[in-house]
């Protein structure tokens, strides 16, 4: 085992003491103290700060072999703060060796702000300095870390408060600190409802999150680049509060399968709400002729559409069999029912039709009016896109006229977009049943019989 020179010296003196009657030995390192670290390495300058200096720091020992009471251990260290620039060095207060290699000392309150070396003088009069070991900070500059308060589980779209604070090396809130702040989240979009700012060392900001997330983290950063993050928290969808038709065709065309209607459950903030398991939306209408289907060809009728926690939007289509106004109603056990008005327009004409019944007349008499109209797939009157010539065909015994007195023979008949119907009158020259045929461009033709009595 190696020995320090002072220990070897004491061993030699012990032998001398035994042989000559001498009685003392003193051990002290001939090496200067070597401070290595200072903790904390900075602190506010408005209060007295306790620090620890660690390194090779040895006390001075004196042993008296003749009188034990005269033996002693000298651990009287001194220490100073040495300004980096000009200025006298400042004595640390209450310096004491509290453990092997560890000094405890106090930085006095009120010292100038700035960087300091730490000088240590051991009991043997040897001194060494650790450069840049400590920085005294004004209260506004003494922030060592930020702290974000825990955030509870949140609901997407609903505002909540975020709180954060500053702390110095002693854990105190730095009330002199003010700074703009930047807030961000690990997942989704963060909405700021007010500018975030540290005032008197604390921050409170109202924010909301757009998207749900099983686990999210919020980060706060000050204008000096210091930052802190919250503990993870969850963001869920809100509870259903309303049923909303998110998309609907502007108009429906009679006889045609509609574009999809999209409906969803929403929370109080108008955001998608998670549907309870097993829930559905029941469908109905205020009049016949408005039927619901699940497919884009209106071949699969439905009376309800299912909702699931993952599918936020439910869709259906409507097939109207006749034109006119109507109201759809939608109901769910989770929220109040809603009514959605619809307007059904006639579909474009696809065929021709008679609006009046088959006529009867006596020989030589004029019939009641005969009306011809362009019709849609539902059999109701429907518009045409352009003027179309009407071609009438009848046997010679059945004459066609344009006036109720049967004095003006029927001229060329034309159907127009603003007048998709026409009228005429019949007169039979001989007893019998005759057929009147009507054609017009691409529209499907039609026929009607007329009976001439004697």
Secondary structure, DSSP 8 states (H G I E B T S, - for coil): ----HHHHHHHHHHHHHHHH---EEEE--SS--EEEEEESSEEETTS-EEEEEEEE---EEEEESS-GGG-EEE---EEEEEESSSS--EE-EEEEEEETTEEEEEE-TT--SEEEEEEEE-TTS-EEEEEEEEEEE-GGG---EEEE-----EETT--EEEEEEEE-TTS---TT--EEEEEEESSS-EEESS--EEETTEEEEEEEESS-EEEE-EEEEETTS-EEE---EEEE-----EEEEEE--S-EETTSB---EEEEEE-TTSSB----TT-EEEEEESSTTEEEESSTTS-SB-SEEE--SS---EEEEEEESS-EEEEEEEEETTEEEEEEEEEEE-----EEEESS---EEETT-B---EEEEEE-TTSSB---SS-EEEEEE--TTEEEESSTTS-SB---EEEBTTB-EEEEEEEESSSEEEEEEEEETTEEEEEEEEEEE-
